[in-house]
Amino acid sequence: MVQIQGGRITLKGDFMKFLDMFAWILLVVGGLNWGLVGLFNFNLVDTLFTAGSIVTMVVYTLVGAAAVYAICRYKVCCKSSCKK
């Protein structure tokens, strides 16, 4: 659910749970991929979707966006827990 209060847009409910889970999955995929690159010089995303393809770039972009989202969510969670 999207709510607008005092000029701020807030997301609540099932949509927020979906975003959190989607971001978490993307971060796990990205972390595992970088682990494979570091340990075995094997890039799973490039192997699955062909290196340099549009799909590969979309996957990398989504993983990066998930990281930014996680940073923002962490900041919000820290602010709310510090107030208590």
Contacts in CASP RR format, 6 or more apart in sequence:
PFRMAT RR
TARGET T0000
AUTHOR 0000-0000-0000
METHOD contacts of the structure
MODEL  1
MVQIQGGRITLKGDFMKFLDMFAWILLVVGGLNWGLVGLFNFNLVDTLFT
AGSIVTMVVYTLVGAAAVYAICRYKVCCKSSCKK
1 11 0 8 1.000
1 12 0 8 1.000
1 13 0 8 1.000
1 14 0 8 1.000
1 15 0 8 1.000
2 9 0 8 1.000
2 10 0 8 1.000
2 11 0 8 1.000
2 12 0 8 1.000
2 15 0 8 1.000
3 9 0 8 1.000
3 10 0 8 1.000
3 11 0 8 1.000
3 12 0 8 1.000
4 10 0 8 1.000
11 19 0 8 1.000
19 69 0 8 1.000
20 73 0 8 1.000
22 66 0 8 1.000
23 66 0 8 1.000
23 69 0 8 1.000
23 70 0 8 1.000
23 73 0 8 1.000
24 66 0 8 1.000
24 70 0 8 1.000
26 62 0 8 1.000
26 63 0 8 1.000
26 64 0 8 1.000
26 65 0 8 1.000
26 66 0 8 1.000
27 63 0 8 1.000
27 66 0 8 1.000
27 67 0 8 1.000
27 70 0 8 1.000
29 45 0 8 1.000
29 59 0 8 1.000
29 63 0 8 1.000
30 45 0 8 1.000
30 63 0 8 1.000
32 44 0 8 1.000
33 43 0 8 1.000
33 44 0 8 1.000
33 45 0 8 1.000
36 42 0 8 1.000
36 43 0 8 1.000
36 44 0 8 1.000
37 43 0 8 1.000
43 51 0 8 1.000
45 56 0 8 1.000
45 59 0 8 1.000
45 60 0 8 1.000
46 52 0 8 1.000
46 56 0 8 1.000
49 55 0 8 1.000
49 56 0 8 1.000
49 59 0 8 1.000
50 56 0 8 1.000
END
